[in-house]
């Protein structure tokens, strides 16, 4: 008896496909992602930053309208308006550079209260007689190295010394100011470099060099945050440090680099501020840390970390510079200006809380308790 050959089970065949239906489906697939993708992006996380930035631009337009209404005699001159816009950008340039570094630190879940003191220390150190003997290159190199070095000390204390960022940077604020006063002997040091001083007085194509420096730093910060692994790790570390560690990110080393980046921005800002004043002293860049933090908050960066944009922070800096300019041309006091800034900061924090549900959760709990 011969065994019958094993039968091979053929797979079930699909029903015939209608070519017309296939073509129609292809057209639907090609057309749907474009509209649906844009819609989902606008309503998702990607659109949140764009909507927030549009709102900030709207605030700038409102401030422009207020200026035109209160000083119509000035705003009627187009040449004055253009010169005033450049003046605002020039005013925002130094704080803007510091704010870029602050944005990275806050997105990474930290805070840096020492940025103003670092700017002062780097400015004083780069204008000593010994440093100026090496020329403009030596001054720039010294300011940047001092800024990075102090940032590394901050990062080491926080990441490896396990100090709270608020305490570590507050201590550095006092120490850096003290060291700057010791180096300068509490005297104003004059910059003798025409190259350094020319950074603030020269322009290119009618635009001040300080504005170009701000634009380059902002562009570099945007690329670093949005187009590199470093930026993605910054968001991850700020959002959930433990999850970032389990994902293989060296959280301590990354925190160290974030504060070094902040110090780098402070070193650049020190050169810019020294160029503007043609001098440096221990009291320079006073309260820059508050201006930078305020601009970052206005720009939509969460104080708890994990979310933020460079463009939003830049718009926050420009808004505060515009408010300062608006108060100046109307002859209003600095005290009133500070009160307005304080109100804007409180409003921005409240908006963040409402947007991310903390206040709504609070109200829901109260309703459940009272019912």
C-alpha positions, 0 to 999 in steps of 0.5 A: 500500500503506497502512501498518498503524497502529502497535500499542501494547503494553499492560502486562501486567495483574496477576492478580485480587486476593483481597479477603480476602487484602488485608484479612488483609495489611492487618491483619498490616501494621498489627499487625507494626510495633508489636511488631517496632518495639519489639523492634528498638528495644530490641535496637538503639542506641535500647535501649542507653541505656534498658538502661544507665539501668535498670542505673543505677537498679538501682545506686541501689536497691542503694545505698538497700538498703545504707543501710537495712541499715546505718542502719535507725534512720534509714531507718525514719523516712519524713520523714528518708528524704524529707529525705535524698533532697532533700539528695542531690539538692541535693548533686548539683545543682551538679556535675550542671549542670557534668556536662551541659556535660561530656557534650556536650564528651565526646560531641563527642570532647573533654574539659574539665579546666578546668570547676572552675577556670571555676566558681571564676573566674566565682564570684569575678568575680561577687562582687567589690564592683564587680559586686555593686553592680549587684545580683543581675542583674549578678552572674548576668550576669557569671558567665554571661558569664565562663563562656562567654568562658572556654569560647570561649577553650578552644574557639578553642585546640582548634578553631583553634589545633589544641591537644589538648583535654587540654593546652588545658584543663589550661592553662586550669585553671591559668590560671583558678585563678591569675586567680581568686586574683589578682582575689580577692587570695586572700581569700574574697569574701562575697555580699551579695545576698539574692536570690543567697543565697536560691537555696540556702536557699529552696524551692518546694513543699518542693523546693529551688530548686537542684533545680529549676535542675538539672532545667531544665538537664538538660531543656534539655540533653536537648532540645538533644542529642536533638531538635535539629540541634546534638545530631545534629551533636555525635554526628556530630563525636564519632563521626567528625570527618572524615566530619562535615566531608565531610557539610558540618558546620563541625567547628571552629565546632561544637567552639567552640560545645561548649566555650562550652556547657560554659562556660555550664553552669559560669557557672550552677553558679558562681551556685549554688555561691556561693549555697550558700556565700554566698561565693566564693574561688579554691579553690572547686569543687575537683576538680569536673572529675574528678567531672563526668568520672566521672559522664559515664563512669558514665552510659555516654558513650564517652570516644572520643566519638560516644555518650552520654546526658544522663539517664545522666550525671545518674544518674551524678551522683546515684549519686556523691552517694548514695555520699557521703551513704551514707559520711557517715551511716555515719561512714566516711572520705573516703579510703575513699569516694574508693577506692570511686569510683575502683573504680566508674570503672575498672569502668565503663570496663572495661564500655564496653570489653567492650560495644564489643568492644575486649577481645573482639577482644584475646582473639581475637587472643591465641587466634589467636596461641597456637593 
